[in-house]
């Protein structure tokens, strides 16, 4: 398993796309902090990058990499190795590479300009989102053999989590505006890792007042130790559940 993980990591780190992604994050992060006179404002601007660019690159790159590694995976399956070991090694190598790129590209600037609890929270959230969308990508690839269809599914999933989900929630809020749905929004937000990550960061930056009464409800729940612990648990489940389903599918898949 270690040899497979090592091979995958080295192969990905030599990829020009991954190098460009790391450099892009590094330049963009330093630029955002340099343009803002207040590092807290820079962190807020960086939040949009983490919630959009990091999931997009993680899910698309992982999807393409798995499809391009089809022959390598078939070779490993022909060896006396458990399919679960092969799939987990591939997931570990992919997620480790994406996390490393994020830590170099965004983690270093954040630690330089904002080395406090909010900065550390931003880094942890970015790491979790990288791993979550690698897991979702691997579930998408194992569901279909067609590369174009798999990439399309990955893009649609990213669009759903980043744009369509919020539109659906706003539609529900307007439709049931006469009812107290703020507390329901706490539960609904857990069905989208991007929304959950955004809320956790905004509350940690103490800008929940900009979110109105809903922000106060979020702060009452997510601002507590129990709420924060539950939030991290939900984000971990967003990693574990897709990986578990993808392993089950890979174990029975006819390559």
N, C-alpha and C positions, 0 to 999 in steps of 0.2 A: 504493500500500500504506500509506504514512504517513497519508494522509487517512482511510482506512478505520479504521486503528488509533486515530487521534485521535477520530474520531466515536464509536467503540465505547467508548473510555475515558470521554469526556465524558458519554455517555448513561448509562453504568453509575454513575459517580460522582454523578449527579443522582438516582439511584434511591433511594427511601426505605429499602428493605431494606438496601442497601449502607451507607447512613449509619447505620442502626440497628445493623448488624453491627459497624461500626467503633467506635461509642460503647459498645456492649456489651462488646467486648474491652477497651477502654480502662478502663472502670469496673471490670470484673472483675479485670483485671491489677493495677490500683492497690489494689483491695480486698484481694486475696490477699497482696500484699507488705506492706500496712499491718497486716494481722492477725497476721502472723508476725514474731517478734522477730529471726529469722535470715533474711536474704535468700536463703540457700541452700535453706531449707525452702520459702520462697515460690516459688522456681524449680521445686522438685519438684512443688508443687501446681499450678503453671501448666502443667506438662508434660501433665497429664491433659486440660487444656482444649485444648492444641494438638493432642493426638492424637485428640480426639473432635469438638470444635466446629468447628475449622478445616477438616478434611476434609469434614464433613457439609455445612457451608454452601457450601464450594467446589463440591462435586459437584452439589448440588441447585440452587443459584442458577444455575450454568453451564448445567445441563440445561434449566431453564425459560427462561433467556434465549435460548438457541439456538432453541428451539421458537417463542418469541414473535417472533423475528427472521426467521421463515421468509420472509415477503414481502420483507423487505429483502435477504435472501440471494438470492432469485429475481431481484430487480431487478439485483443486482450480477452475477449469472451471465449476464444478458441483455446486459451491457456487454462490450466487448472486453478482458476480464480473464481471466487464467488461474484456473481453479478452485483450484489450489494456493495462489495468491496470496490469494484471497478467504478460504479456510479458515485459512491461517496468520495473516492479519491479524486474523480473528475470535479465534483462539486467543491471539495476542499481546495484544490488547486486553483480553480476559477475564482472562488470567493476570496482566497488569500491574495491573489494578484490584484483584484479590483480594490480590496481594502488597502493594500500597499500603495497603489497608485493614488488613492484618495488621501491617505495619510501624508504622502510626500507633497501632493499638489495643494491640499487644503489644510491638513493638520499642522504642518510647519508654520505657515503664515498666521493661523489662528493662535498657536502657542506663542508666537512672537508678539503679536499685537493685543491679544486678549487672553492672557494666561490665568483665567479665573474659572469658577464653577460653570458659568455660562458657556465659555469657550470649550471646556471639556465636554459639556453636554452636547454642543454642536458637533464635536468630533465623534462622540459615541453614536449620535443619531445618524450621522453620515455613514459610519461603518455598518450599522444595522441595516440601513436602506440599501447599501451596496450588496450585502449578503442576501437580503430579502428578494431583491430583483434578480439576482443570479438564480436563486431557488425557483422563482416563478418562471424564469426563462427555461430552466431545465425541465420543468413540468410541461411547458408548451412544446418543447422539442420532442419529448418522448411520446406525446399524444399523436403526432403526425409524422410521417416519413417525408412528406413533401417540404423541401426547404423554403420555397416561396410562401407556402401556406403557413409554415411555422414562424417565419419572420413577420408575416402579416398579423398573426395572432399575438405575437410579442408586442408589436407596435400598438395594436388595438387595446391590449391590456394596459400599456403605459398611458394611452389616451384616456382610458376609463378611469384609472386611478388619479391622474393629474388634472383632468378637465371634466369628463362626463359625470363622475360621481358627485362633484360639487354642484353641478347643474341640477342633478336629480334631487339632492338635498335641499337646494334653494326652492325647487318646485314644490316639495313637500311642505317646506316652511310657509310658503305663500298660500298654499291650499288650506293649511290648518293654522292660519295666523290667529284665528279666534281662540285657539286652545293653547295651553301652556306646554309647548313642545321642546322647551330649552333643555330639560333634563333628558328627554328622549335623544337629543342631539349628542349627548355624552356617549350613549350606547352606539348610535349610528356611526360616530367618528371612529370607533374601533374596527369598523369594517373596511377602513382605508388606511394603510400604514402611513401614507403621505400626510393625510389630515391629522392623524394622531401625532406624528413627528412635528408638524407645524404648531399644533397647540402646545405641546410640551416645551418647545423652544420659546414661543411667544410668552408663555407664562413664566418661564425662567428669566426672560428679559424684562419682566414686569411691565408689559405693555398690554395686558389683558383688558385694561380700561377702554382701549380703542375698540374692543369687541362688544361693548355694551353689556346688557343684562346677561346675554349668553356667555360672555367672557367671565362674568362674576360666577355663573353656575359652573363653568369649566374650572375656574380657580378654586372653588369650594371642593371640587372632587379631585382634579389632577394636582392641585397644590398641596395635598396632604401626602404623607409618606405611603399610605395605603394606595392612594390613587396613582402615585408615581410608580410604585412597585407593580401595580396591575398593568399600567401602560407598558412598561418594559416587558412584562410577561406576555402581553398581547403581541408586541413586536417580535419576540422570540418565537411565538406560535406561528407568526407569518412566515418564519423561516422553516420551522420544523414540519408544519403540515404539508406545504408544497413538496418538500424533499421526501417526506414519507410516501406521499401519493406517487411521486415520480419513481421511487424505488420499486414500489409495488407494480407499477406499469412496466418498468424496465425488466423486472424479473420474469415476466410472462411474455415479453415482446419478442416477436419473430424477426430477427435481424436479417 
